[in-house]
Amino acid sequence: MNWSEPADSVLVALVRMVPETLRELASASARDESEAVAEQRGASEVEVDDVVRGWIRTTPPEQRNGLIAVIESLGLEPERYAEELESPEGWDEEFEEPPDSGM
């Protein structure tokens, strides 16, 4: 799938906020999810909104409130993504950390 230049720039900016050791994984996950978002809307090119929505979906729901400031720092309106920010959609529970064993 093709990526618009602004979409690619936003992904790079978001990935830079991730610890270096996790950047490659975060980038690959966000890229895949962003392309899925674009496909869902019937597009052949990933746009900025697709990247933001993809990034939100790859972020655990309990950490999504922190994305509001990130979205604003990119010059975007968080209200535009309110539904995604409030939804657990996209987050695969299989990748959640196991509960603390208390040991």
HELIX and SHEET records of a PDB file:
HELIX    1   1 GLU A    5  ARG A   16  1                                  12    
HELIX    2   2 GLU A   20  LEU A   22  5                                   3    
HELIX    3   3 ARG A   23  GLN A   40  1                                  18    
HELIX    4   4 VAL A   48  ARG A   57  1                                  10    
HELIX    5   5 PRO A   61  GLY A   66  5                                   6    
HELIX    6   6 LEU A   67  SER A   73  1                                   7    
HELIX    7   7 PRO A   78  TYR A   81  5                                   4    
HELIX    8   8 ALA A   82  GLU A   86  1                                   5    
HELIX    9   9 GLU A   93  PHE A   95  5                                   3    
SHEET    1   A 2 ASN A   2  TRP A   3  0                                        
SHEET    2   A 2 GLU A  45  VAL A  46  1                                        
END                                                                             
